[in-house]
Amino acid sequence: MPEANAARAIERERADQPAPPAFDNSYARLPDRFFVRQEPSPVPAPRLIRVNRPLAAELGLDPAWLESADGVAMLAGNRFPDTAEPIALAYAGHQFGNFVPQLGDGRALLVGEVIDAAGHHRDIQLKGSGPTRFSRNGDGRAALGPVLREYIVSEAMAALGIPTARTLAAVLTGDPVYRETRLPGAIVTRVAASHVRIGTFQFFAVRRDVEALKTLADYVIERHYPALAGRDDRYLGLLEAVIAAQADLVARWMLVGFIHGVMNTDNMTISGETIDYGPCAFMDAYDPATVFSSIDVQGRYAYANQPRIAAWNLTRFAETLLPLLDDDEDAAIAKAEGVLKGFQPAYQAAFHGGLRRKLGLLNEQEGDIQLIGGLFSLMAESRADFTLTFRGLSGEIDGQAGKGTTRESFVDLAAFDGWAGRWRTRLQSEDLDASREAMLSANPKYIPRNHQVEAAIKAAVENEDFGPFERMLAVTGKPFEEQPQMAAYALPPTEDERVFQTFCGT
């Protein structure tokens, strides 16, 4: 009996110990030409910046283990659990409209998958973990600034209810990286439903590898769209499903003024998640031509262009599926074109429905879109703040607002008063309490404003002060709540605070 009691005591003690992840990696079971097996490059002095504890719990991971020495070693790519199987994924892509037949994970490794609390597979990927076969002479590393930007913006997007890759953790590597100057190196741990992109399909299509295309399509259907599995036209169904997912996603971007910055086909996921937070930003003053990315000199990925670019990218996806849609190429093209026509109405339904909610117009009526368009015209003329205009209207539904109202943001007060009168007249056919509630839940007060993101990055990079970073995570994690103590984070930039360009992290 003493032996049995001792054994049970040991079991209890072990149960209380932090436990490493138990990874799977279904992608690593695909044919070898889909990826490269790759160990990360060790770093000399990893230091934990932050573990996203709520996300860790959602993923079934032990946050205490992730924060332990062994956990930090994994997050830095120095030492993996036995179940990890790191690989760099192959893909191609159109970058600013120019096709590159081989890109791939040049500074990222898929460590493995976990099953989250909802029973879904989620990829765990290290970004900035060193060079791979796909690095194209790059160092495979990431600087601290882009790592913090991805953490802040991806988690803000999740809080806004927008499908997105998430950030599980960030670590300093102890090694500098060299861009325009010497910068602290860091690694971000990214979580996504998967990392299959339009560019993944393009990689095999350009090589006329129909067998690989079919294998990849079947993998995506099983993982993301299992309801299609029994259909004879499941590959056409896959195209329909991805179009629907991307139409909804881009509409959600547009409804909060988000500008992705690099909508290349290798940055559009088949799962319909936002991914690759490089030179992204949220718009302050409304201007449909807004561009932040330093490399988008022609404005290809400007705010207003995002729906058009999504449709263009989806057409490239459809092209890769043609051999799977029909043996007759003309018939395959006709099928694809028929489905692609569905993007614009799907996008408009999602976008216009979202705009109605933002203005409390819950029962669709003729003339709603023209009314909304009138507001956008006034906002553009006055360069009114996108976020604060809609949030302000949420509290002015009955016309009883006082000093500091939305009205004061407009140059032509008479024109705004005329529009506001028409809006309030239209609202008389709605339940005002329901409209107000809808508006407050559709219009965030807090977004990761670019000048504040840059200030948080500067404090961390120059002074190792992560306080502003932590405060940004806290406030943007509750974007729809009134947070009086954080009121400064709702303010747009002053003229000398404005940030005109953001930069890719490579």
C-alpha positions as CSV (number, residue, x, y, z in Angstrom):
1,M,0.0,0.0,0.0
2,P,2.7,2.5,0.7
3,E,4.0,2.0,-2.8
4,A,0.6,2.6,-4.3
5,N,0.1,5.8,-2.2
6,A,3.5,7.0,-3.3
7,A,2.7,6.4,-7.0
8,R,-0.6,8.3,-6.7
9,A,1.3,11.2,-5.0
10,I,3.7,11.3,-7.9
11,E,0.9,11.3,-10.4
12,R,-0.8,14.2,-8.6
13,E,2.5,16.1,-8.6
14,R,3.0,15.5,-12.3
15,A,-0.6,16.6,-13.0
16,D,0.2,20.0,-11.4
17,Q,3.3,20.4,-13.5
18,P,3.2,22.6,-16.6
19,A,2.8,20.5,-19.7
20,P,4.3,21.0,-23.2
21,P,2.0,21.0,-26.3
22,A,1.1,17.8,-28.0
23,F,1.5,18.7,-31.6
24,D,0.2,17.1,-34.7
25,N,1.1,18.2,-38.3
26,S,-1.3,17.0,-40.9
27,Y,0.4,19.2,-43.6
28,A,3.7,17.4,-43.0
29,R,1.9,14.2,-44.1
30,L,1.3,15.7,-47.6
31,P,3.9,14.9,-50.3
32,D,7.4,16.3,-49.8
33,R,7.0,18.8,-52.6
34,F,4.5,20.8,-50.5
35,F,7.1,21.9,-48.0
36,V,10.7,21.7,-46.7
37,R,11.6,20.1,-43.4
38,Q,13.5,22.7,-41.6
39,E,14.9,23.3,-38.1
40,P,15.0,26.9,-36.9
41,S,18.2,28.7,-36.3
42,P,18.9,28.9,-32.5
43,V,19.1,32.3,-30.9
44,P,21.6,33.2,-28.2
45,A,19.5,34.8,-25.4
46,P,15.7,34.5,-25.8
47,R,13.6,36.6,-23.5
48,L,9.8,36.4,-23.2
49,I,7.9,39.6,-24.0
50,R,4.4,38.2,-23.6
51,V,2.3,35.1,-23.7
52,N,-1.3,35.5,-24.8
53,R,-2.8,33.6,-21.9
54,P,-6.5,33.7,-23.0
55,L,-5.6,32.4,-26.4
56,A,-3.3,29.7,-24.9
57,A,-6.3,28.5,-22.9
58,E,-8.5,28.5,-25.9
59,L,-5.9,26.4,-27.7
60,G,-5.7,23.9,-24.9
61,L,-2.1,25.0,-24.2
62,D,-0.6,25.5,-20.7
63,P,0.3,29.2,-20.4
64,A,2.6,28.3,-17.4
65,W,4.6,26.0,-19.6
66,L,4.8,28.5,-22.4
67,E,6.2,31.0,-19.8
68,S,8.7,28.5,-18.5
69,A,12.3,28.1,-19.7
70,D,11.3,25.2,-21.9
71,G,8.4,27.1,-23.3
72,V,10.5,30.2,-24.1
73,A,13.0,27.9,-25.7
74,M,10.3,26.6,-28.0
75,L,8.9,30.1,-28.8
76,A,12.4,31.1,-29.7
77,G,13.0,28.1,-31.9
78,N,15.8,26.8,-29.7
79,R,14.2,23.5,-28.6
80,F,11.0,21.8,-29.5
81,P,8.9,19.1,-27.9
82,D,9.2,15.7,-29.5
83,T,5.8,16.0,-31.2
84,A,6.8,19.1,-33.1
85,E,7.6,18.7,-36.8
86,P,8.8,22.1,-38.2
87,I,8.3,22.7,-41.9
88,A,8.5,25.7,-44.3
89,L,5.6,25.7,-46.7
90,A,6.0,26.2,-50.4
91,Y,3.9,28.7,-52.3
92,A,4.0,31.2,-55.2
93,G,2.1,34.4,-55.7
94,H,1.3,37.6,-57.5
95,Q,3.1,40.4,-55.7
96,F,1.7,43.8,-56.7
97,G,0.4,42.1,-59.8
98,N,3.6,40.5,-60.8
99,F,3.8,36.7,-60.7
100,V,6.6,35.0,-58.7
101,P,6.6,31.2,-59.3
102,Q,8.4,30.4,-56.0
103,L,8.1,32.3,-52.7
104,G,7.4,30.1,-49.7
105,D,8.0,30.6,-46.0
106,G,11.3,32.5,-46.0
107,R,11.3,33.4,-42.3
108,A,8.5,31.2,-40.8
109,L,8.1,27.6,-39.7
110,L,5.0,25.7,-39.1
111,V,5.7,23.9,-35.9
112,G,2.5,21.8,-35.8
113,E,-1.2,21.8,-35.1
114,V,-3.3,21.7,-31.9
115,I,-7.0,21.1,-31.4
116,D,-8.7,24.1,-29.8
117,A,-11.6,24.2,-27.4
118,A,-14.1,24.2,-30.3
119,G,-12.5,21.1,-31.8
120,H,-10.8,22.9,-34.7
121,H,-7.3,22.4,-36.0
122,R,-5.1,25.5,-35.4
123,D,-1.6,26.0,-36.9
124,I,1.2,27.1,-34.6
125,Q,3.8,29.0,-36.6
126,L,7.0,30.8,-35.6
127,K,7.7,33.9,-37.7
128,G,11.3,35.3,-37.7
129,S,12.8,31.9,-36.8
130,G,15.7,32.1,-39.3
131,P,16.4,31.3,-43.0
132,T,14.8,28.5,-45.0
133,R,15.2,27.3,-48.5
134,F,12.7,29.9,-49.5
135,S,14.5,32.9,-48.0
136,R,15.8,34.3,-51.2
137,N,19.0,35.7,-49.6
138,G,17.1,37.1,-46.7
139,D,18.1,36.6,-43.1
140,G,14.9,34.9,-42.1
141,R,14.6,37.1,-39.0
142,A,12.1,39.7,-37.8
143,A,12.7,43.0,-36.0
144,L,10.9,43.8,-32.8
145,G,8.8,46.5,-34.3
146,P,6.9,44.4,-36.9
147,V,6.5,41.7,-34.3
148,L,4.8,44.1,-31.9
149,R,2.7,45.6,-34.7
150,E,1.4,42.1,-35.7
151,Y,0.6,41.3,-32.0
152,I,-1.3,44.6,-31.5
153,V,-3.2,44.6,-34.8
154,S,-4.0,40.9,-35.0
155,E,-5.4,40.8,-31.5
156,A,-7.4,44.1,-32.1
157,M,-8.9,42.5,-35.2
158,A,-9.9,39.5,-33.2
159,A,-11.6,41.7,-30.6
160,L,-13.4,43.5,-33.5
161,G,-14.8,40.1,-34.6
162,I,-12.9,40.0,-37.8
163,P,-11.5,36.6,-38.9
164,T,-7.8,36.7,-38.4
165,A,-4.6,34.9,-37.6
166,R,-3.9,35.4,-33.9
167,T,-0.7,36.0,-31.8
168,L,0.2,33.5,-29.1
169,A,3.5,35.0,-28.0
170,A,6.4,37.3,-28.7
171,V,10.0,36.8,-27.6
172,L,13.2,38.8,-28.0
173,T,16.0,36.8,-29.6
174,G,19.1,38.5,-28.2
175,D,20.4,38.9,-31.7
176,P,20.1,42.2,-33.6
177,V,18.8,42.4,-37.2
178,Y,19.8,44.9,-39.7
179,R,17.3,46.8,-41.9
180,E,17.9,50.5,-42.5
181,T,19.6,50.4,-39.1
182,R,20.5,47.9,-36.2
183,L,17.3,46.7,-34.5
184,P,16.4,44.2,-31.8
185,G,15.5,40.8,-33.2
186,A,12.2,39.1,-32.2
187,I,10.0,36.1,-33.0
188,V,6.2,36.1,-33.1
189,T,4.2,32.9,-32.6
190,R,1.3,33.0,-35.0
191,V,-1.9,30.9,-34.8
192,A,-4.2,30.4,-37.8
193,A,-6.8,27.9,-39.0
194,S,-4.2,27.0,-41.6
195,H,-1.6,28.7,-43.7
196,V,-2.8,27.6,-47.1
197,R,-3.0,30.5,-49.4
198,I,-4.1,31.3,-53.0
199,G,-0.4,31.3,-53.7
200,T,-0.1,27.7,-52.5
201,F,-2.5,26.6,-55.3
202,Q,-0.6,28.8,-57.7
203,F,2.7,27.1,-56.8
204,F,1.4,23.8,-58.2
205,A,-0.7,25.3,-61.0
206,V,2.3,27.0,-62.6
207,R,4.1,23.6,-62.5
208,R,1.0,21.9,-64.1
209,D,1.0,19.5,-61.2
210,V,-2.6,18.5,-61.3
211,E,-2.1,15.6,-58.9
212,A,-0.8,18.1,-56.2
213,L,-3.6,20.5,-56.9
214,K,-6.2,17.8,-56.3
215,T,-4.3,16.7,-53.1
216,L,-4.2,20.2,-51.8
217,A,-7.9,20.9,-52.7
218,D,-8.9,17.7,-50.9
219,Y,-6.9,18.7,-47.9
220,V,-8.5,22.1,-47.7
221,I,-12.0,20.7,-48.1
222,E,-11.4,18.2,-45.3
223,R,-9.9,20.8,-43.0
224,H,-12.0,23.9,-43.7
225,Y,-15.1,23.0,-45.7
226,P,-16.0,19.4,-44.8
227,A,-19.6,19.8,-45.9
228,L,-18.3,19.8,-49.5
229,A,-16.7,16.4,-49.2
230,G,-19.6,14.4,-50.6
231,R,-20.4,16.6,-53.5
232,D,-19.6,15.6,-57.1
233,D,-18.7,19.2,-57.8
234,R,-16.8,19.7,-54.6
235,Y,-14.0,21.7,-56.3
236,L,-16.5,24.2,-57.7
237,G,-18.0,24.3,-54.2
238,L,-14.5,25.0,-52.8
239,L,-14.3,28.0,-55.1
240,E,-17.8,29.2,-54.0
241,A,-16.8,28.8,-50.3
242,V,-13.6,30.7,-50.6
243,I,-15.3,33.5,-52.6
244,A,-17.9,33.8,-49.9
245,A,-15.3,33.8,-47.1
246,Q,-13.2,36.5,-48.7
247,A,-16.2,38.7,-49.6
248,D,-17.3,38.7,-46.0
249,L,-13.7,39.3,-44.8
250,V,-13.0,42.3,-47.0
251,A,-16.4,43.8,-46.2
252,R,-15.5,43.6,-42.5
253,W,-12.1,45.3,-43.2
254,M,-13.9,48.1,-45.0
255,L,-16.4,48.6,-42.2
256,V,-13.7,49.5,-39.7
257,G,-11.4,51.4,-42.0
258,F,-8.7,48.7,-42.1
259,I,-6.1,48.7,-44.9
260,H,-4.2,45.5,-45.3
261,G,-1.4,47.1,-47.4
262,V,-0.1,43.9,-49.2
263,M,-3.1,42.0,-50.7
264,N,-0.8,39.8,-52.8
265,T,-2.2,36.4,-53.6
266,D,0.3,34.8,-51.2
267,N,-1.3,36.8,-48.4
268,M,-4.9,35.7,-49.0
269,T,-5.8,32.6,-47.1
270,I,-8.2,29.8,-48.3
271,S,-9.7,29.8,-44.8
272,G,-10.8,33.5,-45.1
273,E,-8.6,34.8,-42.3
274,T,-6.7,38.0,-42.3
275,I,-3.0,37.1,-42.3
276,D,0.5,38.7,-42.8
277,Y,0.2,42.0,-40.9
278,G,3.0,43.9,-42.6
279,P,2.4,47.6,-43.6
280,C,-1.2,47.5,-42.4
281,A,-3.0,50.3,-40.7
282,F,-6.4,51.7,-39.7
283,M,-7.5,54.9,-41.5
284,D,-7.9,58.0,-39.4
285,A,-9.3,60.8,-41.6
286,Y,-11.7,59.3,-44.2
287,D,-10.2,59.2,-47.7
288,P,-11.0,56.3,-50.0
289,A,-7.5,56.7,-51.6
290,T,-5.6,56.2,-48.4
291,V,-2.4,54.1,-48.7
292,F,0.0,53.5,-45.9
293,S,2.4,51.0,-47.3
294,S,5.8,52.5,-48.2
295,I,6.1,50.1,-51.2
296,D,2.6,50.7,-52.7
297,V,3.6,53.7,-54.7
298,Q,0.8,53.2,-57.2
299,G,-1.9,52.8,-54.6
300,R,-2.8,49.3,-55.8
301,Y,-3.9,48.3,-52.4
302,A,-5.6,51.6,-51.3
303,Y,-8.6,51.4,-49.0
304,A,-11.2,51.7,-51.8
305,N,-9.4,49.2,-54.0
306,Q,-9.5,46.3,-51.6
307,P,-12.8,44.8,-52.9
308,R,-11.6,45.0,-56.5
309,I,-8.2,43.4,-55.6
310,A,-10.0,40.6,-53.7
311,A,-12.0,39.8,-56.8
312,W,-8.8,39.9,-58.9
313,N,-7.0,37.5,-56.5
314,L,-10.0,35.2,-56.4
315,T,-9.9,35.0,-60.2
316,R,-6.3,33.8,-60.0
317,F,-7.5,31.2,-57.5
318,A,-10.2,30.1,-59.9
319,E,-7.6,29.7,-62.7
320,T,-5.6,27.2,-60.5
321,L,-8.7,25.0,-60.1
322,L,-9.7,24.8,-63.8
323,P,-8.1,21.3,-64.3
324,L,-10.3,20.1,-61.4
325,L,-13.5,21.7,-62.5
326,D,-13.9,20.0,-65.9
327,D,-11.8,18.0,-68.4
328,D,-13.0,20.4,-71.1
329,E,-11.2,23.7,-70.5
330,D,-13.9,25.9,-72.0
331,A,-16.5,24.2,-69.8
332,A,-14.2,24.7,-66.7
333,I,-13.8,28.4,-67.5
334,A,-17.6,28.8,-67.9
335,K,-18.1,27.2,-64.5
336,A,-15.5,29.3,-62.8
337,E,-16.8,32.5,-64.4
338,G,-20.3,31.7,-63.2
339,V,-19.2,31.3,-59.6
340,L,-16.9,34.4,-59.7
341,K,-19.9,36.5,-60.6
342,G,-21.1,35.9,-57.1
343,F,-18.3,37.8,-55.4
344,Q,-19.7,41.3,-56.0
345,P,-23.2,40.7,-54.8
346,A,-21.8,38.7,-51.8
347,Y,-19.5,41.6,-50.9
348,Q,-22.1,44.2,-51.4
349,A,-24.6,42.4,-49.2
350,A,-22.1,42.0,-46.4
351,F,-20.8,45.6,-46.7
352,H,-24.2,47.3,-47.1
353,G,-25.6,45.2,-44.3
354,G,-22.8,46.3,-42.1
355,L,-23.2,49.9,-43.0
356,R,-26.9,49.8,-42.2
357,R,-26.0,48.4,-38.7
358,K,-23.4,51.1,-38.3
359,L,-26.2,53.7,-38.8
360,G,-28.9,51.8,-36.9
361,L,-30.9,51.1,-40.1
362,L,-32.1,47.6,-39.1
363,N,-35.0,47.2,-41.5
364,E,-33.7,47.6,-45.1
365,Q,-35.5,50.3,-47.0
366,E,-35.1,51.8,-50.5
367,G,-32.8,54.8,-50.4
368,D,-30.6,53.5,-47.5
369,I,-27.5,53.2,-49.6
370,Q,-27.9,56.6,-51.1
371,L,-28.3,58.0,-47.5
372,I,-25.1,56.3,-46.4
373,G,-23.3,57.4,-49.5
374,G,-24.2,61.0,-48.6
375,L,-22.5,60.6,-45.3
376,F,-19.3,59.2,-46.9
377,S,-19.2,62.2,-49.3
378,L,-19.4,64.6,-46.4
379,M,-16.8,62.7,-44.5
380,A,-14.4,62.8,-47.5
381,E,-14.9,66.5,-48.0
382,S,-14.2,67.2,-44.4
383,R,-11.6,64.5,-43.8
384,A,-13.7,63.5,-40.8
385,D,-12.3,60.7,-38.6
386,F,-13.7,57.4,-39.8
387,T,-14.0,55.7,-36.4
388,L,-15.1,58.7,-34.3
389,T,-17.8,59.8,-36.9
390,F,-19.7,56.5,-36.6
391,R,-19.1,56.1,-32.9
392,G,-20.3,59.7,-32.3
393,L,-23.5,59.1,-34.3
394,S,-24.2,56.1,-32.1
395,G,-24.7,58.5,-29.2
396,E,-26.6,61.2,-31.2
397,I,-29.4,59.1,-32.5
398,D,-32.0,61.3,-30.9
399,G,-30.4,64.6,-31.8
400,Q,-29.8,65.6,-28.2
401,A,-26.0,65.7,-28.4
402,G,-24.1,68.6,-26.8
403,K,-20.7,70.1,-27.2
404,G,-18.0,68.1,-28.9
405,T,-20.5,66.4,-31.2
406,T,-19.9,64.7,-34.5
407,R,-21.3,67.7,-36.3
408,E,-18.2,69.8,-35.3
409,S,-16.0,67.5,-37.4
410,F,-17.6,68.7,-40.7
411,V,-16.7,71.7,-42.7
412,D,-20.1,72.4,-44.2
413,L,-22.3,72.4,-41.2
414,A,-25.5,73.1,-43.1
415,A,-24.8,70.1,-45.4
416,F,-24.2,67.9,-42.4
417,D,-27.4,69.1,-40.6
418,G,-29.4,68.3,-43.7
419,W,-28.0,64.8,-43.9
420,A,-28.5,64.3,-40.1
421,G,-32.1,65.4,-40.4
422,R,-32.7,62.9,-43.2
423,W,-31.0,60.2,-41.1
424,R,-33.1,60.8,-38.0
425,T,-36.3,60.9,-40.1
426,R,-35.4,57.5,-41.5
427,L,-34.7,56.2,-38.0
428,Q,-38.3,57.0,-37.0
429,S,-39.3,53.8,-38.6
430,E,-36.9,51.8,-36.4
431,D,-36.9,50.8,-32.7
432,L,-34.5,53.5,-31.5
433,D,-33.3,51.4,-28.5
434,A,-32.5,48.5,-30.9
435,S,-30.8,50.9,-33.4
436,R,-28.7,52.5,-30.7
437,E,-27.6,49.0,-29.4
438,A,-26.8,47.9,-32.9
439,M,-24.7,51.0,-33.5
440,L,-22.7,50.7,-30.3
441,S,-21.9,47.1,-31.1
442,A,-20.9,47.8,-34.7
443,N,-18.9,51.0,-34.2
444,P,-15.8,50.7,-32.1
445,K,-14.5,53.5,-30.0
446,Y,-11.0,52.1,-29.9
447,I,-8.8,50.9,-32.8
448,P,-5.0,50.5,-32.9
449,R,-4.4,54.0,-34.2
450,N,-1.2,54.0,-36.2
451,H,0.5,56.9,-34.3
452,Q,-0.1,55.0,-31.1
453,V,1.2,51.7,-32.5
454,E,4.3,53.5,-33.6
455,A,4.7,55.1,-30.2
456,A,4.4,51.7,-28.5
457,I,7.0,50.3,-30.9
458,K,9.4,53.2,-30.3
459,A,9.2,52.8,-26.5
460,A,10.0,49.1,-26.8
461,V,12.7,49.4,-29.4
462,E,14.5,52.4,-27.9
463,N,14.0,51.9,-24.2
464,E,12.8,48.3,-23.7
465,D,9.6,49.9,-22.3
466,F,6.7,47.6,-23.0
467,G,4.2,49.5,-21.0
468,P,2.7,51.3,-24.0
469,F,2.5,48.0,-25.8
470,E,0.6,46.4,-22.9
471,R,-1.7,49.4,-22.6
472,M,-2.6,49.2,-26.3
473,L,-3.4,45.5,-26.0
474,A,-5.6,46.3,-23.0
475,V,-7.6,49.1,-24.6
476,T,-8.0,47.6,-28.1
477,G,-9.0,44.3,-26.6
478,K,-12.3,46.0,-25.6
479,P,-13.0,48.1,-28.6
480,F,-16.7,48.7,-28.1
481,E,-16.6,49.5,-24.4
482,E,-16.4,53.0,-22.8
483,Q,-13.1,53.1,-21.0
484,P,-12.9,56.6,-19.5
485,Q,-9.4,56.1,-18.1
486,M,-8.2,55.2,-21.7
487,A,-10.0,58.1,-23.4
488,A,-6.7,59.4,-25.0
489,Y,-6.5,56.2,-27.1
490,A,-9.7,57.1,-28.9
491,L,-8.3,60.4,-30.2
492,P,-7.0,60.8,-33.7
493,P,-3.5,62.0,-34.3
494,T,-2.6,65.7,-34.1
495,E,-1.0,67.1,-37.2
496,D,2.5,66.4,-35.9
497,E,1.6,62.8,-34.8
498,R,0.3,61.6,-38.1
499,V,2.0,58.6,-39.6
500,F,2.0,58.6,-43.4
501,Q,3.9,55.4,-44.1
502,T,4.2,51.9,-42.7
503,F,6.9,49.4,-43.7
504,C,7.0,45.7,-44.4
505,G,8.8,43.6,-41.7
506,T,11.1,41.7,-44.1
